[in-house]
């Protein structure tokens, strides 16, 4: 299962939202990846997420495969769409 969306935070996916993203992703049993610039990265690794250098309006695809893939995608999409609580 996949969902494509844009990063909405003005400052992109910096340390605080990246940490929240990874913490949320690790709560699920499914394998979760972020696809960016045609490469796939483990969404449960803070180093992977930070190394992407995702800025505002960067388009990513969240991919999940496993027993709770739908819930995982929904939770991670919700985080991004809420701008991780930032304004």
C-alpha positions as CSV (number, residue, x, y, z in Angstrom):
1,X,0.0,0.0,0.0
2,X,1.3,3.5,-0.9
3,X,0.3,7.1,-0.5
4,X,2.0,10.1,-2.2
5,X,1.9,13.5,-0.5
6,X,3.9,16.7,0.0
7,X,5.8,17.9,3.1
8,X,3.8,20.8,4.4
9,X,6.0,22.1,7.2
10,X,7.7,25.5,6.5
11,X,11.0,24.2,7.7
12,X,10.6,20.7,6.2
13,X,11.2,17.4,8.0
14,X,13.9,18.5,10.5
15,X,14.9,16.7,13.7
16,X,11.7,17.2,15.8
17,X,9.1,16.1,13.2
18,X,11.5,13.4,11.9
19,X,11.7,12.0,15.4
20,X,7.9,12.0,15.7
21,X,7.6,10.3,12.3
22,X,10.1,7.5,13.2
23,X,8.6,7.0,16.7
24,X,5.1,6.6,15.0
25,X,6.4,4.3,12.3
26,X,8.1,2.0,14.8
27,X,4.8,1.3,16.5
28,X,3.7,-0.8,13.5
29,X,4.7,-4.3,12.6
30,X,4.6,-3.5,8.8
31,X,7.7,-2.7,6.8
32,X,7.5,1.1,6.1
33,X,9.5,3.0,3.6
34,X,9.7,6.5,2.3
35,X,10.3,6.8,-1.5
36,X,12.0,10.0,-2.5
37,X,13.8,10.8,-5.8
38,X,13.2,7.2,-6.9
39,X,15.0,5.7,-3.9
40,X,13.5,3.9,-1.0
41,X,14.5,4.5,2.6
42,X,13.5,2.7,5.9
43,X,11.0,5.0,7.6
44,X,11.9,3.5,11.0
45,X,15.5,4.9,10.9
46,X,16.0,8.5,12.1
47,X,19.3,8.7,10.2
48,X,17.6,7.7,7.0
49,X,14.8,10.3,7.4
50,X,17.2,13.1,8.3
51,X,19.6,12.2,5.5
52,X,16.8,12.8,3.0
53,X,16.8,16.6,3.7
54,X,13.1,16.9,3.0
55,X,12.1,20.5,2.5
56,X,8.6,22.1,2.3
57,X,6.7,20.8,-0.8
58,X,9.0,17.8,-1.3
59,X,6.9,15.0,-2.7
60,X,7.3,11.7,-1.0
61,X,5.6,8.3,-1.2
62,X,5.0,6.4,2.0
63,X,4.9,2.6,1.4
64,X,3.9,0.0,3.9
65,X,3.6,-3.8,3.6
66,X,2.5,-6.0,6.5
67,X,-0.3,-6.8,8.8
68,X,-1.1,-3.2,9.9
69,X,-0.1,-1.4,6.7
70,X,-3.4,0.5,6.3
71,X,-3.2,1.8,9.9
72,X,0.5,2.7,9.5
73,X,-0.1,4.7,6.3
74,X,-3.1,6.5,7.9
75,X,-1.2,7.5,11.0
76,X,1.9,8.8,9.1
77,X,-0.2,10.7,6.5
78,X,-2.1,12.3,9.4
79,X,1.1,13.4,11.0
80,X,2.3,15.0,7.7
81,X,-1.0,16.6,6.9
82,X,-1.2,18.1,10.5
83,X,2.3,19.6,10.0
84,X,3.4,17.6,13.1
85,X,1.6,20.3,15.2
86,X,3.7,23.1,13.8
87,X,2.3,26.2,12.3
